[in-house]
Amino acid sequence: MAEENQPKDIEPKNNRILAYYFIVVLLLGLVVTGILVRMFDTAFVEKEKWEKVAESQKRPNRLVLPGRGNIYSADGKLMATSVPRYYMYIDFKADGLQADTLKQYVDSLSYYLSKKLKNRTAAGYKAHLLRGLRSKSRQYPVYEGRVSYTDLKEIKTYPFLRLSKYKSGFYTKEMVQRQKPFGSLASRTIGDIYGEIEEGGTTKGKNGLELQYDSLLRGQAGLSSVRRVGGGWTNVIEIEPVNGMDIRTTIDIDIQDITEKSLLDKLKEIDAESGTAVVMEVATGEIKAITNMGRIREGIYGETKNHAVADESEPGSTFKVASMMVALEDGVCTPTDSVDTGNGIFMYKGARMTDHNANKGGYHMITAEKAIWNSSNIGVAKLILRGYESNPSKFVEGLYRIGINTPLNLEIPGAGRAKIRKPSDSTRYWSKTTLPWMSFGYETQIPPIYTLTFFNAIANGGKQVRPMFTKEILRDGEVVKSFSTEVLNPAICSEKTLTQIKSMLVGVVEEGTGQAVRSDIVSIAGKTGTAQLSQGSAGYKAAGVSHQVSFCGYFPADKPVYSCIVVIRRPRIGYPSGGTMAGGVFKSIAEKIFAGTVSYNLDKMPADSAAVKIPQAKGGDLHALENVMKQFGIRLGTDSVESPWVMTGIKETGISLKNVSEKKGVVPHVVGMGAKDAVFLLENQGLRVSISGMGKVTSQSIPPGSRAIKGQTIAIVLN
């Protein structure tokens, strides 16, 4: 019994448990080993196989194009934006394309294409398409031009083209067109882009600010792929595109419009080859307007070259101001010193120099300041010879000192530079007559923007600032970088000399060659310029004498706000005159800008018996219209007006008003409005605006009340 109550031997049981554990661990090890082997086999041995399987579940990556950044005016108006445009082709060797199928649909397809594109009749399109079929071309153009995305969507629904691309062979090539809502305004300075989309999926700037800030504007393309998910295909963005940054310029649309219109009217009047006008804000150096017009064909002008910054030409008599400043600073003369100009003809070292009034007997004995007033070549040349004939290098050093040739490092690619030769130059010959001829603007090359910068410094109390074209760089409306005024020279001359020069520039307008520029509205100071244009090695008269006329100055003369230069080349009608031609444009610009910034007390002005009692008024912003009419003492009946935007008409009792609908998604009625208000309303509906002409809107391409499709382009004509 005692033995039965003893503990049993458990050793055999423990051994069995250990054996079970061993087997389990072994099996787990084998499983893990198998998994690792399989992973190795999949990753390395069968890598290519499984990559092909993965690729079969995914279609090739496609570029997602970024939006090129916009360019805006100083007050935020859109000046350049990107619009996609499409070339349309048919691949007549497409695998699924059947000739019989095309012939079945060709009549109806031709009809729709002719109605939409209007460049061919239905019969013409039929012949065109069948010609393509016979040619077996892989890239046969359906239409030689480009169409918008909206038009393309419609065209894809036409007979035959709505078949799959394998059956129709229909495909497109996307281009990017830069849309400028304000048409030609500052067009060359804003710049252009190349329409082709580059390999990386971005566009490229061609000139102007588009080129200068291309790396910021173009953005970065993204990637997308189409993957099989749950038995279907879905688009997946692999890499998000990064849209380009926006640029806010210094351009003021209203001043730009005034400047371009004033210049264009004069160019047509005198039948000139080209013209330039630039307006700069005195204190900041901001370019508020810049226009460059060249004759494209008889009577038609457009922006083809940025003459204001690129032209390296002899400036003529505007340069006399720089020569006089150097002479005054060096004590060579005072404003009241006398100089004998004789009968208007002066022979120097065998070369003949004349004044513009030589045929009237010349100016004879005049003071230094009158040499500037009357723009006497002989007077200025003799004063400079008096002080620097034995040491011409000192004169040139003086020109360098006052900064007329200081590099401006402009933001506009292709800008020229001022070239003022020295007696020691080995590349540019210094002749025995260079000094006197240089003194009145020959034998030196100065782009108009350099001359303007110099005159702006005079207006700015002697402080020379760099011309600015850009105010800010923005991303998604947030400022990334701001640009501030850069001082190039805090004082180009002494205060005494500056005061004397300013007095002379006022005298030019009040007493001298610039009297045509004198205004009853705003005081103007400046200098006329007339120069014969060189034909290069052929001289100045090889193909007949041609002229460049100019006027550079600032306004108001006593408290300058704006400086301006106007240069006109090769006028064919009228006597070449810096005062009447270029000065006439300057005066028009100055008066219109000043009138837009100054209010008058109309009650104290004498009544004009011939005046129209009820003025013509453009439609647009009701609040702005009320403010203007209040100045004329005209009360508007606004009781029935519910919209902040109105159309106007004239009735016997006053101005009639009509509400303009601002219903979202509907094209508003803008005929009768000014460009600024029309563009605002249309863009507010998501439309892109194409503008032609000047004045008020006379027609719009999309009827009012139509559905507004975001991104669609509407053309408005102004007159």
KAPENOR-V448887 format. One record per pair of residues at least 24 apart in sequence whose ideal C-beta (glycine too) atoms are under 8 Angstrom apart, sorted by the first residue. I is the first residue (numbers start at 1). J is the second residue. If there is no record, write none. Layout:
# KAPENOR-V448887
I,J
I,J
This chain:
# KAPENOR-V448887
57,227
57,228
58,225
58,226
58,227
58,228
59,225
59,226
59,227
59,233
60,225
61,223
61,224
61,225
61,238
62,223
62,224
62,225
63,200
63,201
63,221
63,222
63,223
64,201
64,221
64,222
64,223
64,224
64,237
64,239
64,240
64,241
65,174
65,197
65,201
65,202
65,221
65,241
66,201
66,202
66,218
66,219
66,220
66,221
66,222
66,241
66,242
66,243
66,244
67,219
67,241
67,243
67,244
68,176
68,178
68,193
68,202
68,203
68,217
68,218
68,219
68,243
68,244
69,213
69,216
69,217
69,218
69,219
69,243
69,244
69,245
69,246
69,247
70,246
70,247
71,190
71,209
71,210
71,217
71,246
71,247
71,249
72,246
72,247
72,248
72,249
73,248
73,249
73,251
73,252
73,253
73,256
74,248
74,249
74,250
74,251
74,252
74,286
74,288
74,471
75,252
75,253
76,248
77,181
77,182
77,253
77,676
77,679
78,181
78,679
78,683
79,180
79,181
79,182
79,185
79,186
79,190
79,249
79,251
79,253
80,178
80,179
80,180
80,190
80,191
80,210
81,178
81,179
81,181
81,688
82,176
82,177
82,178
82,179
82,193
82,203
83,148
83,176
83,177
83,178
83,179
83,688
83,711
83,713
84,148
84,149
84,174
84,175
84,176
84,177
85,146
85,147
85,148
85,174
85,175
85,176
85,177
85,195
86,146
86,147
86,148
86,149
86,152
86,172
86,173
86,174
86,175
87,141
87,143
87,146
87,172
87,173
87,175
88,141
88,142
88,143
88,147
88,152
88,155
88,170
88,171
88,172
89,139
89,140
89,141
89,142
89,170
89,171
89,172
89,173
90,129
90,132
90,137
90,140
90,142
90,168
90,169
90,170
90,171
91,137
91,138
91,139
91,140
91,169
91,170
91,171
92,132
92,133
92,135
92,136
92,137
92,138
92,140
92,169
93,136
93,137
93,138
93,169
94,165
94,166
94,167
94,168
94,169
95,166
96,164
96,166
96,167
97,166
97,167
97,168
97,169
98,167
99,133
101,160
101,163
101,167
102,129
102,133
102,160
103,130
104,160
105,159
105,160
106,130
106,160
108,158
108,159
109,158
109,159
109,160
109,161
112,155
112,158
112,159
113,142
113,143
113,155
113,158
116,151
116,154
116,155
117,143
117,145
117,147
119,143
119,144
119,145
142,170
146,175
146,177
148,712
148,713
149,711
150,709
150,711
150,712
176,203
178,210
179,688
179,690
179,713
181,679
181,683
181,688
181,689
181,690
181,691
182,253
182,256
182,257
182,675
182,679
182,691
183,690
183,691
183,692
183,693
184,260
184,302
184,303
185,251
185,253
185,256
185,257
185,260
185,291
186,249
186,251
186,256
186,289
186,290
186,291
187,303
188,292
188,303
188,304
188,305
188,306
189,251
189,287
189,290
189,292
189,306
189,412
189,469
190,249
201,241
207,306
207,413
207,414
208,306
208,412
208,413
209,247
209,249
209,411
209,412
209,469
209,470
211,413
212,411
212,412
212,413
213,245
213,247
213,470
213,473
216,244
216,245
216,247
216,473
217,244
217,245
217,247
218,244
219,243
219,244
219,245
245,473
245,474
245,475
245,480
246,473
246,474
246,475
246,477
247,470
247,472
247,473
247,474
248,470
248,471
248,472
248,473
248,474
249,469
249,470
249,471
250,281
250,286
250,287
250,288
250,468
250,469
250,470
250,471
251,287
251,288
251,289
251,290
251,469
252,288
252,289
253,676
254,596
254,676
255,279
255,288
255,289
255,593
256,288
256,289
256,290
256,291
257,675
257,694
258,289
258,588
258,589
258,592
258,593
258,596
259,289
259,290
259,291
259,589
260,289
260,291
260,293
261,694
262,585
262,588
262,589
262,592
263,291
263,293
263,566
263,585
264,291
264,293
264,301
265,588
266,568
266,581
266,584
266,585
266,588
267,293
267,295
267,301
267,568
268,299
268,301
269,573
270,568
270,571
270,572
270,573
270,574
270,581
271,571
271,572
271,573
272,568
272,569
272,570
272,571
272,572
272,581
273,569
273,570
273,571
273,572
274,301
274,305
274,307
274,568
274,569
274,570
275,307
275,566
275,567
275,568
275,569
275,585
276,307
276,308
276,311
276,448
276,565
276,566
276,567
276,568
277,308
277,564
277,565
277,566
277,567
277,585
277,586
277,589
278,308
278,448
278,449
278,452
278,564
278,565
279,562
279,563
279,564
279,589
279,593
280,452
280,453
280,456
280,467
280,562
280,563
280,564
281,561
281,562
282,456
282,459
282,460
282,554
282,560
282,561
282,562
282,563
283,460
283,465
283,485
283,561
284,465
284,468
284,485
285,453
285,456
285,465
285,466
285,467
285,468
285,485
285,486
286,468
286,471
286,485
287,467
287,468
287,469
288,562
306,412
306,414
306,415
307,448
307,567
307,569
308,447
308,448
308,449
308,565
308,567
309,410
309,412
309,414
309,415
309,416
309,447
309,448
309,449
310,414
310,415
310,416
310,447
311,416
311,447
311,448
311,567
312,416
312,417
312,418
312,419
312,445
312,446
312,447
313,445
313,446
313,447
313,531
313,533
313,548
314,441
314,442
314,443
314,444
314,445
314,446
314,531
314,533
314,534
314,548
315,441
315,444
315,446
315,448
315,451
315,529
315,531
315,550
316,440
316,441
316,442
316,529
316,530
316,531
316,548
316,549
316,550
316,578
317,375
317,377
317,440
317,441
317,527
317,528
317,529
317,530
317,531
317,578
318,441
318,451
318,455
318,527
318,528
318,529
318,550
318,551
318,552
318,565
318,578
319,438
319,439
319,440
319,441
319,444
319,446
319,451
319,529
320,371
320,372
320,375
320,380
320,439
320,440
320,441
320,527
321,372
321,454
321,455
321,458
321,501
321,504
321,505
321,527
322,399
322,402
322,404
322,454
323,380
323,383
323,384
323,395
323,399
323,438
323,439
323,440
324,368
324,371
324,372
324,380
324,383
324,501
324,504
325,402
325,492
325,493
325,497
325,501
326,395
326,398
326,399
326,401
326,402
327,368
327,383
327,384
327,387
327,398
328,493
328,497
328,500
328,501
329,398
329,401
329,402
329,493
329,494
329,497
330,387
330,394
330,398
332,383
332,384
332,386
332,387
332,388
333,368
333,383
333,386
333,387
334,368
334,500
335,367
335,368
335,369
335,500
335,503
335,504
336,367
336,368
336,369
337,367
337,368
337,383
338,365
338,366
338,367
338,368
339,365
339,366
339,367
339,368
339,371
339,379
339,382
339,383
339,386
340,364
340,365
340,382
341,365
341,366
341,371
341,376
341,378
341,379
341,382
342,378
344,378
346,378
346,381
346,382
348,381
348,385
348,433
348,436
349,432
349,433
351,433
351,437
353,377
353,378
353,381
353,436
353,437
354,378
355,379
356,513
356,530
369,500
369,503
369,504
369,507
370,507
370,512
372,504
372,505
372,507
372,508
372,512
372,527
373,504
373,507
373,508
373,511
373,512
373,513
374,512
374,513
375,508
375,512
375,513
375,527
375,528
375,529
375,530
377,440
380,439
380,440
381,436
381,437
381,439
381,440
382,436
383,439
384,435
384,436
384,439
385,435
385,436
385,439
388,435
389,435
392,423
392,430
392,434
392,435
393,422
393,423
393,424
395,435
395,439
396,420
396,421
396,422
396,423
401,492
402,454
402,492
402,493
403,454
403,457
403,464
403,488
403,489
403,492
404,446
404,450
404,451
404,454
405,446
405,450
406,453
406,464
406,488
406,489
408,449
408,450
408,453
408,466
408,467
408,488
409,466
410,449
410,467
410,469
411,468
411,469
411,470
412,469
415,447
415,449
416,445
416,447
417,447
417,450
418,444
418,445
418,446
418,447
418,450
419,444
419,445
419,446
420,444
420,446
441,529
441,531
442,531
448,550
448,565
448,567
449,565
451,550
451,552
451,565
452,552
452,563
452,564
452,565
454,492
455,526
455,527
455,552
455,553
455,554
455,563
455,565
456,554
456,563
457,489
457,492
458,492
458,498
458,501
458,502
458,505
458,554
459,525
459,554
459,560
459,563
460,560
461,498
462,490
462,491
462,492
462,493
462,495
462,498
463,487
463,489
463,490
463,491
463,492
464,488
464,489
464,490
464,492
502,557
505,553
505,557
506,557
509,553
509,557
513,578
513,579
514,551
514,553
514,578
514,579
514,583
515,579
516,577
516,579
516,580
516,583
516,584
516,587
517,551
517,553
517,579
517,583
517,584
517,586
517,587
518,587
519,587
519,590
519,591
521,590
521,591
521,594
521,595
522,555
522,556
522,590
522,591
522,594
523,555
523,556
523,557
523,558
524,553
524,554
524,555
524,556
524,557
524,586
524,587
524,590
525,553
525,554
525,555
525,557
525,560
526,551
526,552
526,553
526,554
526,583
526,586
527,551
527,552
527,553
528,577
528,578
528,579
528,582
528,583
529,578
529,582
530,576
530,577
530,578
533,569
533,570
546,570
547,571
547,576
549,576
549,577
549,578
549,581
549,582
550,578
550,582
551,578
551,579
551,582
551,583
551,585
551,586
553,586
555,590
555,593
555,594
556,594
561,597
562,590
562,593
564,589
564,590
599,631
600,631
602,631
602,632
602,633
603,633
614,650
614,654
614,655
616,650
617,648
617,655
618,648
618,672
618,673
618,674
618,677
618,696
619,645
619,646
619,647
619,648
619,660
619,670
619,672
619,673
619,674
619,677
619,696
620,645
620,646
620,673
620,674
620,676
620,677
620,678
621,645
621,677
622,646
622,657
629,655
645,677
645,681
647,671
647,672
647,673
648,672
661,704
661,705
665,707
665,708
666,704
666,705
666,706
666,707
666,708
667,700
667,702
667,703
667,704
667,705
667,706
667,707
667,708
667,714
668,704
669,700
669,704
669,705
670,697
670,700
670,704
670,716
671,697
671,698
671,699
671,700
671,704
672,696
672,697
673,697
675,716
675,718
678,716
682,714
682,716
686,710
686,711
686,712
687,711
687,712
687,713
687,714
688,712
688,713
688,714
689,713
689,714
689,715
689,716
690,714
690,715
690,716
691,715
691,716
691,718
692,716
692,717
692,718
693,717
693,718
693,719
694,718
694,719
695,719
